[in-house]
Amino acid sequence: MLFRLEEHVDRWCSDRGIPRGAVISPAQCWELAKLWDIDRLQSDWRRKTVAEVEAIFERVGLGGPFWTVRP
């Protein structure tokens, strides 16, 4: 979902009675997408390890319980 302001996220969640999840900026979303799929079309592609995923999240500035990776 795209929202202009974080207050809009809060209102949207409140109106629907659902808990608020993580909120990231469009720039973070774009950076995450680029880093996540940079090697997707290579013939030797493999699933990322937990350490690789955590490094990508850290590089994009995503932290906290929502972004915790469980193997």
LOLO-828050 format. One record per atom (N, C-alpha, C, CB): residue number from 1; residue in one letter; atom name; x, y, z. Coordinates in nm, 2 decimals. Glycine has a CB too. Layout:
BEGIN
<NUM,"A","CA",<X,Y,Z>>
...
***
This chain:
BEGIN
<1,"M","N",<0.08,-0.12,0.00>>
<1,"M","CA",<0.00,0.00,0.00>>
<1,"M","C",<0.09,0.12,0.00>>
<1,"M","CB",<-0.10,0.00,0.12>>
<2,"L","N",<0.05,0.22,-0.07>>
<2,"L","CA",<0.12,0.35,-0.07>>
<2,"L","C",<0.04,0.46,0.00>>
<2,"L","CB",<0.15,0.39,-0.22>>
<3,"F","N",<0.10,0.53,0.09>>
<3,"F","CA",<0.04,0.63,0.16>>
<3,"F","C",<0.13,0.76,0.15>>
<3,"F","CB",<0.01,0.59,0.31>>
<4,"R","N",<0.06,0.87,0.16>>
<4,"R","CA",<0.14,1.00,0.15>>
<4,"R","C",<0.21,1.03,0.29>>
<4,"R","CB",<0.05,1.12,0.12>>
<5,"L","N",<0.14,1.00,0.40>>
<5,"L","CA",<0.19,1.03,0.53>>
<5,"L","C",<0.17,0.91,0.62>>
<5,"L","CB",<0.12,1.15,0.59>>
<6,"E","N",<0.26,0.89,0.72>>
<6,"E","CA",<0.24,0.78,0.82>>
<6,"E","C",<0.11,0.79,0.89>>
<6,"E","CB",<0.36,0.78,0.91>>
<7,"E","N",<0.06,0.91,0.92>>
<7,"E","CA",<-0.07,0.93,0.98>>
<7,"E","C",<-0.18,0.86,0.90>>
<7,"E","CB",<-0.10,1.08,1.01>>
<8,"H","N",<-0.16,0.86,0.77>>
<8,"H","CA",<-0.26,0.80,0.69>>
<8,"H","C",<-0.26,0.64,0.71>>
<8,"H","CB",<-0.24,0.83,0.54>>
<9,"V","N",<-0.14,0.59,0.73>>
<9,"V","CA",<-0.13,0.45,0.76>>
<9,"V","C",<-0.20,0.41,0.89>>
<9,"V","CB",<0.03,0.41,0.77>>
<10,"D","N",<-0.17,0.49,0.99>>
<10,"D","CA",<-0.24,0.47,1.12>>
<10,"D","C",<-0.39,0.48,1.11>>
<10,"D","CB",<-0.19,0.58,1.22>>
<11,"R","N",<-0.44,0.57,1.03>>
<11,"R","CA",<-0.59,0.59,1.02>>
<11,"R","C",<-0.64,0.47,0.94>>
<11,"R","CB",<-0.62,0.72,0.94>>
<12,"W","N",<-0.58,0.43,0.83>>
<12,"W","CA",<-0.62,0.32,0.75>>
<12,"W","C",<-0.63,0.19,0.83>>
<12,"W","CB",<-0.53,0.30,0.63>>
<13,"C","N",<-0.52,0.16,0.91>>
<13,"C","CA",<-0.52,0.04,1.00>>
<13,"C","C",<-0.63,0.05,1.10>>
<13,"C","CB",<-0.38,0.03,1.07>>
<14,"S","N",<-0.65,0.17,1.17>>
<14,"S","CA",<-0.75,0.19,1.27>>
<14,"S","C",<-0.89,0.16,1.22>>
<14,"S","CB",<-0.74,0.33,1.33>>
<15,"D","N",<-0.92,0.22,1.10>>
<15,"D","CA",<-1.05,0.21,1.04>>
<15,"D","C",<-1.08,0.06,1.01>>
<15,"D","CB",<-1.06,0.29,0.91>>
<16,"R","N",<-0.98,-0.02,0.99>>
<16,"R","CA",<-1.00,-0.16,0.95>>
<16,"R","C",<-0.98,-0.26,1.07>>
<16,"R","CB",<-0.91,-0.20,0.84>>
<17,"G","N",<-0.93,-0.20,1.18>>
<17,"G","CA",<-0.91,-0.29,1.30>>
<17,"G","C",<-0.80,-0.38,1.28>>
<17,"G","CB",<-1.03,-0.36,1.33>>
<18,"I","N",<-0.69,-0.34,1.21>>
<18,"I","CA",<-0.58,-0.43,1.19>>
<18,"I","C",<-0.45,-0.36,1.25>>
<18,"I","CB",<-0.56,-0.46,1.04>>
<19,"P","N",<-0.36,-0.44,1.29>>
<19,"P","CA",<-0.23,-0.38,1.35>>
<19,"P","C",<-0.15,-0.32,1.24>>
<19,"P","CB",<-0.15,-0.49,1.43>>
<20,"R","N",<-0.08,-0.22,1.27>>
<20,"R","CA",<0.01,-0.16,1.18>>
<20,"R","C",<0.14,-0.24,1.16>>
<20,"R","CB",<0.05,-0.01,1.22>>
<21,"G","N",<0.18,-0.26,1.04>>
<21,"G","CA",<0.30,-0.33,1.02>>
<21,"G","C",<0.42,-0.24,0.99>>
<21,"G","CB",<0.29,-0.43,0.90>>
<22,"A","N",<0.52,-0.28,0.92>>
<22,"A","CA",<0.63,-0.20,0.89>>
<22,"A","C",<0.60,-0.09,0.78>>
<22,"A","CB",<0.75,-0.28,0.85>>
<23,"V","N",<0.66,0.02,0.79>>
<23,"V","CA",<0.64,0.13,0.70>>
<23,"V","C",<0.78,0.16,0.64>>
<23,"V","CB",<0.57,0.25,0.76>>
<24,"I","N",<0.79,0.16,0.51>>
<24,"I","CA",<0.92,0.20,0.44>>
<24,"I","C",<0.89,0.30,0.34>>
<24,"I","CB",<0.99,0.07,0.38>>
<25,"S","N",<0.99,0.38,0.31>>
<25,"S","CA",<0.98,0.48,0.21>>
<25,"S","C",<0.98,0.42,0.07>>
<25,"S","CB",<1.09,0.59,0.22>>
<26,"P","N",<0.93,0.49,-0.03>>
<26,"P","CA",<0.95,0.44,-0.17>>
<26,"P","C",<1.09,0.42,-0.21>>
<26,"P","CB",<0.88,0.54,-0.27>>
<27,"A","N",<1.18,0.51,-0.16>>
<27,"A","CA",<1.33,0.49,-0.19>>
<27,"A","C",<1.38,0.37,-0.13>>
<27,"A","CB",<1.41,0.62,-0.14>>
<28,"Q","N",<1.34,0.33,-0.01>>
<28,"Q","CA",<1.39,0.21,0.05>>
<28,"Q","C",<1.33,0.09,-0.02>>
<28,"Q","CB",<1.34,0.20,0.20>>
<29,"C","N",<1.20,0.10,-0.06>>
<29,"C","CA",<1.14,-0.01,-0.14>>
<29,"C","C",<1.22,-0.04,-0.27>>
<29,"C","CB",<0.99,0.02,-0.17>>
<30,"W","N",<1.25,0.07,-0.34>>
<30,"W","CA",<1.32,0.06,-0.47>>
<30,"W","C",<1.46,0.00,-0.44>>
<30,"W","CB",<1.33,0.19,-0.53>>
<31,"E","N",<1.53,0.04,-0.34>>
<31,"E","CA",<1.66,-0.01,-0.31>>
<31,"E","C",<1.66,-0.16,-0.27>>
<31,"E","CB",<1.73,0.07,-0.20>>
<32,"L","N",<1.56,-0.19,-0.19>>
<32,"L","CA",<1.54,-0.33,-0.16>>
<32,"L","C",<1.51,-0.42,-0.28>>
<32,"L","CB",<1.42,-0.34,-0.06>>
<33,"A","N",<1.43,-0.37,-0.37>>
<33,"A","CA",<1.40,-0.45,-0.49>>
<33,"A","C",<1.52,-0.47,-0.57>>
<33,"A","CB",<1.29,-0.38,-0.57>>
<34,"K","N",<1.60,-0.36,-0.59>>
<34,"K","CA",<1.72,-0.38,-0.67>>
<34,"K","C",<1.82,-0.48,-0.61>>
<34,"K","CB",<1.79,-0.24,-0.69>>
<35,"L","N",<1.84,-0.46,-0.48>>
<35,"L","CA",<1.94,-0.55,-0.41>>
<35,"L","C",<1.89,-0.70,-0.41>>
<35,"L","CB",<1.97,-0.50,-0.27>>
<36,"W","N",<1.76,-0.71,-0.39>>
<36,"W","CA",<1.70,-0.85,-0.38>>
<36,"W","C",<1.71,-0.92,-0.51>>
<36,"W","CB",<1.55,-0.84,-0.33>>
<37,"D","N",<1.69,-0.86,-0.62>>
<37,"D","CA",<1.68,-0.93,-0.75>>
<37,"D","C",<1.80,-0.91,-0.84>>
<37,"D","CB",<1.56,-0.89,-0.82>>
<38,"I","N",<1.91,-0.86,-0.79>>
<38,"I","CA",<2.02,-0.82,-0.87>>
<38,"I","C",<2.08,-0.94,-0.95>>
<38,"I","CB",<2.13,-0.76,-0.79>>
<39,"D","N",<2.07,-1.06,-0.89>>
<39,"D","CA",<2.13,-1.18,-0.94>>
<39,"D","C",<2.02,-1.28,-0.99>>
<39,"D","CB",<2.22,-1.25,-0.85>>
<40,"R","N",<1.90,-1.24,-0.99>>
<40,"R","CA",<1.79,-1.34,-1.02>>
<40,"R","C",<1.79,-1.41,-1.15>>
<40,"R","CB",<1.66,-1.26,-1.01>>
<41,"L","N",<1.85,-1.35,-1.25>>
<41,"L","CA",<1.85,-1.41,-1.39>>
<41,"L","C",<1.98,-1.48,-1.42>>
<41,"L","CB",<1.83,-1.30,-1.49>>
<42,"Q","N",<2.07,-1.49,-1.32>>
<42,"Q","CA",<2.19,-1.56,-1.35>>
<42,"Q","C",<2.17,-1.71,-1.34>>
<42,"Q","CB",<2.30,-1.52,-1.24>>
<43,"S","N",<2.24,-1.79,-1.42>>
<43,"S","CA",<2.22,-1.93,-1.42>>
<43,"S","C",<2.26,-2.00,-1.29>>
<43,"S","CB",<2.30,-1.99,-1.54>>
<44,"D","N",<2.34,-1.94,-1.21>>
<44,"D","CA",<2.39,-2.00,-1.09>>
<44,"D","C",<2.31,-1.94,-0.97>>
<44,"D","CB",<2.53,-1.98,-1.07>>
<45,"W","N",<2.19,-1.88,-0.99>>
<45,"W","CA",<2.11,-1.82,-0.89>>
<45,"W","C",<2.08,-1.92,-0.78>>
<45,"W","CB",<1.99,-1.75,-0.94>>
<46,"R","N",<2.08,-1.87,-0.66>>
<46,"R","CA",<2.04,-1.96,-0.54>>
<46,"R","C",<1.97,-1.87,-0.44>>
<46,"R","CB",<2.16,-2.03,-0.48>>
<47,"R","N",<1.89,-1.93,-0.36>>
<47,"R","CA",<1.82,-1.86,-0.26>>
<47,"R","C",<1.92,-1.79,-0.16>>
<47,"R","CB",<1.73,-1.95,-0.17>>
<48,"K","N",<1.89,-1.67,-0.12>>
<48,"K","CA",<1.98,-1.60,-0.03>>
<48,"K","C",<1.98,-1.66,0.11>>
<48,"K","CB",<1.94,-1.45,-0.02>>
<49,"T","N",<2.10,-1.65,0.17>>
<49,"T","CA",<2.11,-1.71,0.31>>
<49,"T","C",<2.05,-1.60,0.40>>
<49,"T","CB",<2.26,-1.73,0.34>>
<50,"V","N",<2.03,-1.65,0.53>>
<50,"V","CA",<1.98,-1.56,0.63>>
<50,"V","C",<2.08,-1.44,0.64>>
<50,"V","CB",<1.97,-1.63,0.76>>
<51,"A","N",<2.21,-1.46,0.65>>
<51,"A","CA",<2.31,-1.36,0.66>>
<51,"A","C",<2.30,-1.26,0.54>>
<51,"A","CB",<2.45,-1.42,0.67>>
<52,"E","N",<2.28,-1.31,0.42>>
<52,"E","CA",<2.27,-1.22,0.31>>
<52,"E","C",<2.14,-1.13,0.31>>
<52,"E","CB",<2.27,-1.30,0.18>>
<53,"V","N",<2.03,-1.19,0.36>>
<53,"V","CA",<1.91,-1.12,0.37>>
<53,"V","C",<1.92,-1.01,0.48>>
<53,"V","CB",<1.79,-1.21,0.40>>
<54,"E","N",<1.98,-1.05,0.59>>
<54,"E","CA",<2.00,-0.95,0.70>>
<54,"E","C",<2.09,-0.83,0.65>>
<54,"E","CB",<2.06,-1.02,0.82>>
<55,"A","N",<2.19,-0.87,0.57>>
<55,"A","CA",<2.28,-0.76,0.52>>
<55,"A","C",<2.21,-0.67,0.43>>
<55,"A","CB",<2.40,-0.83,0.45>>
<56,"I","N",<2.12,-0.72,0.34>>
<56,"I","CA",<2.04,-0.64,0.25>>
<56,"I","C",<1.95,-0.55,0.33>>
<56,"I","CB",<1.96,-0.72,0.15>>
<57,"F","N",<1.88,-0.60,0.43>>
<57,"F","CA",<1.79,-0.52,0.51>>
<57,"F","C",<1.87,-0.41,0.58>>
<57,"F","CB",<1.72,-0.61,0.62>>
<58,"E","N",<1.99,-0.44,0.64>>
<58,"E","CA",<2.07,-0.34,0.71>>
<58,"E","C",<2.11,-0.23,0.61>>
<58,"E","CB",<2.19,-0.41,0.77>>
<59,"R","N",<2.16,-0.27,0.49>>
<59,"R","CA",<2.20,-0.18,0.39>>
<59,"R","C",<2.09,-0.08,0.35>>
<59,"R","CB",<2.25,-0.25,0.27>>
<60,"V","N",<1.97,-0.13,0.35>>
<60,"V","CA",<1.85,-0.04,0.31>>
<60,"V","C",<1.80,0.04,0.43>>
<60,"V","CB",<1.74,-0.13,0.25>>
<61,"G","N",<1.85,0.00,0.55>>
<61,"G","CA",<1.81,0.08,0.67>>
<61,"G","C",<1.68,0.02,0.73>>
<61,"G","CB",<1.79,0.22,0.64>>
<62,"L","N",<1.66,-0.11,0.71>>
<62,"L","CA",<1.54,-0.17,0.77>>
<62,"L","C",<1.58,-0.26,0.89>>
<62,"L","CB",<1.47,-0.26,0.66>>
<63,"G","N",<1.53,-0.22,1.01>>
<63,"G","CA",<1.56,-0.29,1.13>>
<63,"G","C",<1.44,-0.31,1.22>>
<63,"G","CB",<1.68,-0.22,1.20>>
<64,"G","N",<1.46,-0.38,1.32>>
<64,"G","CA",<1.35,-0.40,1.42>>
<64,"G","C",<1.29,-0.53,1.41>>
<64,"G","CB",<1.25,-0.29,1.40>>
<65,"P","N",<1.20,-0.57,1.49>>
<65,"P","CA",<1.14,-0.70,1.50>>
<65,"P","C",<1.08,-0.74,1.37>>
<65,"P","CB",<1.04,-0.70,1.60>>
<66,"F","N",<1.01,-0.65,1.29>>
<66,"F","CA",<0.95,-0.69,1.17>>
<66,"F","C",<1.04,-0.75,1.07>>
<66,"F","CB",<0.88,-0.57,1.11>>
<67,"W","N",<1.17,-0.70,1.07>>
<67,"W","CA",<1.27,-0.74,0.97>>
<67,"W","C",<1.36,-0.85,1.02>>
<67,"W","CB",<1.35,-0.62,0.93>>
<68,"T","N",<1.33,-0.91,1.13>>
<68,"T","CA",<1.41,-1.02,1.18>>
<68,"T","C",<1.38,-1.14,1.09>>
<68,"T","CB",<1.37,-1.05,1.33>>
<69,"V","N",<1.49,-1.20,1.05>>
<69,"V","CA",<1.49,-1.32,0.96>>
<69,"V","C",<1.50,-1.45,1.05>>
<69,"V","CB",<1.60,-1.32,0.86>>
<70,"R","N",<1.41,-1.54,1.02>>
<70,"R","CA",<1.41,-1.67,1.09>>
<70,"R","C",<1.44,-1.77,0.98>>
<70,"R","CB",<1.28,-1.70,1.17>>
<71,"P","N",<1.54,-1.85,1.01>>
<71,"P","CA",<1.57,-1.96,0.91>>
<71,"P","C",<1.47,-2.07,0.90>>
<71,"P","CB",<1.71,-2.02,0.94>>
***
